[in-house]
Amino acid sequence: MTTELRVLDATEWDDWYGVLELAFGGVPESDEERKLWKDLTEPERSIGAWEGDRCVGTAGAFTFRLTVPGGAAVPAAGVTMVGVAGTHRRRGILTSMMRRQLDDVRAWGEPVAVLTASEPEIYGRFGYAVAAYSARATIDTTRVRLTVPEGTDEVALRYASPAEALDACEAVYARLVPGRPGMLERRPGWERLALLDPPGDREGASPRQCVLAERGGEVVGYARYAIKPEWSFNGSDGSVVLHQLAGLDPAAEAALWRFLCAVDLTSRVRIHDRPADDAWQHLVSDLRRCELTLRDGLYVRLVDVGAALEARTYQAPVDVVFEVEDAFCPWNTGRWRLSGDAKGASCVRTEDAPDLALSVRELGAVYLGGNSLVSLAAAGRVRELRAGALAEASVAFGSPVAPWLPHGF
């Protein structure tokens, strides 16, 4: 039968989402989780692949604003809920949905698309590249000590209900968003994600807990976490499972880390998603006993090369002509002159001789400052056509802080 792509009708959501659940293993979500995603879904930005009256493919795009180097919030499509029924694989359905979606994103005037990948190898052929990384660690708090900065003792901590503290925590989060590329402005409804805590997902841990950091009566930080009690013949061996932590200054952050590393009846702090350059790494006495690892986090795709590169700033002056290849979005293919500095940038079409040759994937990889053009060139993915252009552009595209996506979507 012929497969038809069409915009999702809100009345079809349950059937549409059921296909996605099946594509991800068929384990039913809790009612709480399912309702949240139903409420957050934007039907007019979602598409389904239908074979008659049966849905066989899904793809959505949230409306986001993404922080880029320089602090601007850039319109971005948050690609999500992508799945194809196992009975309809290898028929080009995914490719057709990605094609339709990127055409739509361009029509919406959003220069960037972003996603998190369940299978990283899938999205490269559509122009997406890893642009930000996620740090994971397990701090052995029986062996590791923290050295905290001056002022930490002036920060007061108190327990709070996660729901009752939500507004105060969101205010802290909002103040931090412009300071780190990859962070997302919180749109209405998304604050509920921080409270999502289905019992079936806890793996033996407690319900989510919250501690607020305060100074002079003002909330300057928070930590959301759970405790997983464990016991051995020798006694307690529990874990602190960190969900989110944020502080407005070094002392506030350090006070929260010190608290987490000293919770009674625990021997470790499990960290699942933090920035690659997170400050706790410089507080601990022995980084080896923290089992630090990195994995891919946020993937970026430049939908409009000119608009995307103009939207961010550059940490050093740059004037370079890119020869860009983009087979999937051919409107990006060609030569672009980028001129910019810390105050702003322009990126326009040009017939001038190119300085660097690369694909749109490499531009996505360096867009947030989390990868280096020099590193990509060493892998053969960027070619220098003018001596010195590679170093100039590589320095300019950097970011003083590592990009990081604070939550999935």
VENVEN-V21240 format. One record per backbone hydrogen bond with DSSP energy under -1.0 kcal/mol. NH is the residue of the N-H (numbers start at 1). CO is the residue of the C=O. Records with the same first field share a line. If there is no record, write none. Layout:
# VENVEN-V21240
NH=CO ; CO
This chain:
# VENVEN-V21240
4=50
6=48
8=46
12=9
13=10
16=12
17=13
18=14
19=15
20=16
21=17
22=18
23=19
24=20
25=22
26=21
34=30
35=31
36=32
37=33
38=34
39=35
40=36
41=37
45=42
46=43
47=59
48=6
49=57
50=4
51=54
54=51
56=49
57=49
58=83
59=47
60=80
62=78
64=76
66=74
67=183
68=72
71=68
74=66
76=64
77=112
78=62
79=77 ; 114
80=60
83=58
85=56
88=85
96=92
97=93
98=94
99=95
100=96
101=97
102=98
103=99
104=100
105=101
106=102
107=103
108=104
109=106
110=105
113=301
114=77
115=299
122=119
126=123
127=124
128=123
129=300
131=298
132=298
134=295
135=274
136=293
137=271
138=290
139=269
140=289
141=139 ; 267
143=140
144=140
147=283
152=149
154=151
155=152
156=214
158=212
160=210
165=161
166=163
169=165
170=166
171=167
172=168
173=169
174=170
175=171
176=172
177=173
179=176
180=177
182=67
183=180
185=65
190=187
192=189
193=190
195=192
201=198
202=199
205=202
206=227
209=225
211=223
212=158
213=221
214=156
215=218
218=215
220=213
221=213
222=246
223=211
224=244
225=209
226=241
228=239
232=235
235=232
237=230
238=265
239=228
240=268
241=226
242=270
243=224
244=224
246=222
248=220
253=249
254=250
255=251
256=252
257=253
258=254
259=255
260=256
261=257
262=259
266=263
267=238
269=139
270=240
271=137
274=135
278=275
281=278
282=279
283=280
284=280
285=145
290=287
293=136
295=134
297=132
299=115
300=129
301=113
303=111
304=111
308=304
309=305
310=306
311=307
313=69
314=341
315=396
318=340
320=338
322=336
323=356
324=334
325=358
332=329
333=330
334=324
336=322
337=348
338=320
339=346
340=318
341=344
346=339
348=337
350=335
355=321
356=321
357=383
358=323
360=325
363=359
364=360
365=361
366=362
369=366
376=372
377=373
378=374
380=377
381=376
383=357
385=355
386=355
389=386
392=388
393=389
394=390
395=391
396=392
397=393
398=395
404=181
